[in-house]
Amino acid sequence: MFGQALLMAGFDVREARGGFEALQKVDSDPPDIVVLDLILPGIDGFTVQTELAAHVHTRSIPIVVVTGTMGDFDDLDVACLLRKPVTPDSLVEAVKKCLASGAGSVGR
């Protein structure tokens, strides 16, 4: 659903079925932005974020986290954190905002 909304908004979308596949795809062809859930098969989103932040060629990619996980994520260094339920339109707006302002904290 989110991928379709981003496609309709004009974005090139590549999807991954889990954390390991996401890391492989980002490593082989770094995107302009990553939309990431924290609960993923295999490697979780926390680990994906940590791995992306640890490498020079991926650390500047903004990350938009979409999660239904409860908790305090102040230590999670991402451009934007959206808590489920999230509408496709709100995700598209968050992605646009993150890309327009570059990496860094743009909203939680």
Phi and psi restraints in degrees (value plus and minus 20) as a CYANA .aco file:
   2 PHE   PHI     -87.2   -47.2
   2 PHE   PSI     -61.6   -21.6
   3 GLY   PHI     -79.7   -39.7
   3 GLY   PSI     -62.6   -22.6
   4 GLN   PHI     -83.7   -43.7
   4 GLN   PSI     -62.3   -22.3
   5 ALA   PHI     -83.0   -43.0
   5 ALA   PSI     -60.8   -20.8
   6 LEU   PHI     -88.5   -48.5
   6 LEU   PSI     -58.7   -18.7
   7 LEU   PHI     -81.5   -41.5
   7 LEU   PSI     -65.2   -25.2
   8 MET   PHI     -84.9   -44.9
   8 MET   PSI     -45.7    -5.7
   9 ALA   PHI    -104.5   -64.5
   9 ALA   PSI     -19.9    20.1
  10 GLY   PHI      78.7   118.7
  10 GLY   PSI     -12.5    27.5
  11 PHE   PHI    -107.8   -67.8
  11 PHE   PSI     128.4   168.4
  12 ASP   PHI    -104.4   -64.4
  12 ASP   PSI     101.8   141.8
  13 VAL   PHI    -135.9   -95.9
  13 VAL   PSI     112.2   152.2
  14 ARG   PHI    -142.8  -102.8
  14 ARG   PSI     110.1   150.1
  15 GLU   PHI    -130.9   -90.9
  15 GLU   PSI     133.0   173.0
  16 ALA   PHI    -148.6  -108.6
  16 ALA   PSI     127.6   167.6
  17 ARG   PHI    -107.6   -67.6
  17 ARG   PSI     -27.6    12.4
  18 GLY   PHI    -189.9  -149.9
  18 GLY   PSI     156.8   196.8
  19 GLY   PHI     -83.3   -43.3
  19 GLY   PSI     -62.0   -22.0
  20 PHE   PHI     -83.8   -43.8
  20 PHE   PSI     -65.2   -25.2
  21 GLU   PHI     -84.0   -44.0
  21 GLU   PSI     -58.2   -18.2
  22 ALA   PHI     -81.1   -41.1
  22 ALA   PSI     -66.1   -26.1
  23 LEU   PHI     -82.1   -42.1
  23 LEU   PSI     -60.6   -20.6
  24 GLN   PHI     -82.1   -42.1
  24 GLN   PSI     -65.7   -25.7
  25 LYS   PHI     -87.0   -47.0
  25 LYS   PSI     -61.6   -21.6
  26 VAL   PHI     -85.6   -45.6
  26 VAL   PSI     -58.8   -18.8
  27 ASP   PHI     -86.0   -46.0
  27 ASP   PSI     -61.4   -21.4
  28 SER   PHI     -98.7   -58.7
  28 SER   PSI     -49.2    -9.2
  29 ASP   PHI    -171.6  -131.6
  29 ASP   PSI      63.2   103.2
  30 PRO   PHI     -78.0   -38.0
  30 PRO   PSI     110.0   150.0
  31 PRO   PHI    -104.8   -64.8
  31 PRO   PSI     154.6   194.6
  32 ASP   PHI     -97.4   -57.4
  32 ASP   PSI     -46.3    -6.3
  33 ILE   PHI    -177.3  -137.3
  33 ILE   PSI     133.9   173.9
  34 VAL   PHI    -141.8  -101.8
  34 VAL   PSI     109.5   149.5
  35 VAL   PHI    -122.6   -82.6
  35 VAL   PSI     103.3   143.3
  36 LEU   PHI    -154.2  -114.2
  36 LEU   PSI     109.7   149.7
  37 ASP   PHI    -110.2   -70.2
  37 ASP   PSI     134.3   174.3
  38 LEU   PHI    -105.8   -65.8
  38 LEU   PSI     -46.4    -6.4
  39 ILE   PHI    -120.9   -80.9
  39 ILE   PSI      87.7   127.7
  40 LEU   PHI    -152.4  -112.4
  40 LEU   PSI     134.5   174.5
  41 PRO   PHI     -87.6   -47.6
  41 PRO   PSI     125.3   165.3
  42 GLY   PHI      56.7    96.7
  42 GLY   PSI    -126.6   -86.6
  43 ILE   PHI    -109.3   -69.3
  43 ILE   PSI     108.2   148.2
  44 ASP   PHI     -97.4   -57.4
  44 ASP   PSI     149.0   189.0
  45 GLY   PHI     -83.4   -43.4
  45 GLY   PSI     -51.5   -11.5
  46 PHE   PHI     -80.5   -40.5
  46 PHE   PSI     -64.8   -24.8
  47 THR   PHI     -87.9   -47.9
  47 THR   PSI     -60.5   -20.5
  48 VAL   PHI     -78.5   -38.5
  48 VAL   PSI     -67.6   -27.6
  49 GLN   PHI     -81.0   -41.0
  49 GLN   PSI     -64.2   -24.2
  50 THR   PHI     -82.1   -42.1
  50 THR   PSI     -63.5   -23.5
  51 GLU   PHI     -85.8   -45.8
  51 GLU   PSI     -61.9   -21.9
  52 LEU   PHI     -84.4   -44.4
  52 LEU   PSI     -59.8   -19.8
  53 ALA   PHI     -90.4   -50.4
  53 ALA   PSI     -41.8    -1.8
  54 ALA   PHI    -103.2   -63.2
  54 ALA   PSI     -32.0     8.0
  55 HIS   PHI    -134.5   -94.5
  55 HIS   PSI     115.9   155.9
  56 VAL   PHI     -76.4   -36.4
  56 VAL   PSI     -62.5   -22.5
  57 HIS   PHI     -98.3   -58.3
  57 HIS   PSI     -26.5    13.5
  58 THR   PHI    -144.9  -104.9
  58 THR   PSI     -29.9    10.1
  59 ARG   PHI     -87.5   -47.5
  59 ARG   PSI     -41.4    -1.4
  60 SER   PHI    -113.1   -73.1
  60 SER   PSI     -19.0    21.0
  61 ILE   PHI     -94.3   -54.3
  61 ILE   PSI     102.4   142.4
  62 PRO   PHI     -86.0   -46.0
  62 PRO   PSI     124.3   164.3
  63 ILE   PHI    -141.0  -101.0
  63 ILE   PSI     109.2   149.2
  64 VAL   PHI    -126.8   -86.8
  64 VAL   PSI      94.7   134.7
  65 VAL   PHI    -112.7   -72.7
  65 VAL   PSI     111.2   151.2
  66 VAL   PHI    -138.6   -98.6
  66 VAL   PSI      95.0   135.0
  67 THR   PHI    -162.9  -122.9
  67 THR   PSI     129.1   169.1
  68 GLY   PHI    -123.9   -83.9
  68 GLY   PSI     -19.8    20.2
  69 THR   PHI     -90.9   -50.9
  69 THR   PSI     111.3   151.3
  70 MET   PHI    -104.7   -64.7
  70 MET   PSI     130.6   170.6
  71 GLY   PHI     125.7   165.7
  71 GLY   PSI     157.8   197.8
  72 ASP   PHI    -120.8   -80.8
  72 ASP   PSI      97.7   137.7
  73 PHE   PHI    -132.9   -92.9
  73 PHE   PSI       8.1    48.1
  74 ASP   PHI     -80.6   -40.6
  74 ASP   PSI     -48.3    -8.3
  75 ASP   PHI    -105.3   -65.3
  75 ASP   PSI     -28.1    11.9
  76 LEU   PHI    -100.4   -60.4
  76 LEU   PSI      93.9   133.9
  77 ASP   PHI    -106.1   -66.1
  77 ASP   PSI      66.3   106.3
  78 VAL   PHI    -150.7  -110.7
  78 VAL   PSI     139.1   179.1
  79 ALA   PHI     -90.0   -50.0
  79 ALA   PSI     -55.0   -15.0
  80 CYS   PHI    -174.5  -134.5
  80 CYS   PSI     121.6   161.6
  81 LEU   PHI    -144.2  -104.2
  81 LEU   PSI      99.4   139.4
  82 LEU   PHI    -133.4   -93.4
  82 LEU   PSI     111.2   151.2
  83 ARG   PHI    -118.4   -78.4
  83 ARG   PSI     112.5   152.5
  84 LYS   PHI     -85.5   -45.5
  84 LYS   PSI     125.4   165.4
  85 PRO   PHI     -98.0   -58.0
  85 PRO   PSI     120.0   160.0
  86 VAL   PHI    -142.7  -102.7
  86 VAL   PSI     112.0   152.0
  87 THR   PHI    -103.7   -63.7
  87 THR   PSI     134.7   174.7
  88 PRO   PHI     -77.0   -37.0
  88 PRO   PSI     -59.3   -19.3
  89 ASP   PHI     -83.6   -43.6
  89 ASP   PSI     -60.0   -20.0
  90 SER   PHI     -88.7   -48.7
  90 SER   PSI     -52.5   -12.5
  91 LEU   PHI     -87.7   -47.7
  91 LEU   PSI     -65.0   -25.0
  92 VAL   PHI     -78.5   -38.5
  92 VAL   PSI     -63.3   -23.3
  93 GLU   PHI     -84.6   -44.6
  93 GLU   PSI     -60.9   -20.9
  94 ALA   PHI     -83.5   -43.5
  94 ALA   PSI     -61.9   -21.9
  95 VAL   PHI     -83.3   -43.3
  95 VAL   PSI     -65.8   -25.8
  96 LYS   PHI     -79.5   -39.5
  96 LYS   PSI     -64.4   -24.4
  97 LYS   PHI     -83.6   -43.6
  97 LYS   PSI     -63.5   -23.5
  98 CYS   PHI     -85.1   -45.1
  98 CYS   PSI     -61.8   -21.8
  99 LEU   PHI     -88.4   -48.4
  99 LEU   PSI     -57.1   -17.1
 100 ALA   PHI     -88.2   -48.2
 100 ALA   PSI     -55.0   -15.0
 101 SER   PHI    -118.7   -78.7
 101 SER   PSI     -24.9    15.1
 102 GLY   PHI      58.5    98.5
 102 GLY   PSI    -194.5  -154.5
 103 ALA   PHI     -85.6   -45.6
 103 ALA   PSI     139.1   179.1
 104 GLY   PHI     104.2   144.2
 104 GLY   PSI     154.8   194.8
 105 SER   PHI    -102.3   -62.3
 105 SER   PSI      97.1   137.1
 106 VAL   PHI    -137.1   -97.1
 106 VAL   PSI     -28.8    11.2
 107 GLY   PHI     147.5   187.5
 107 GLY   PSI     131.0   171.0
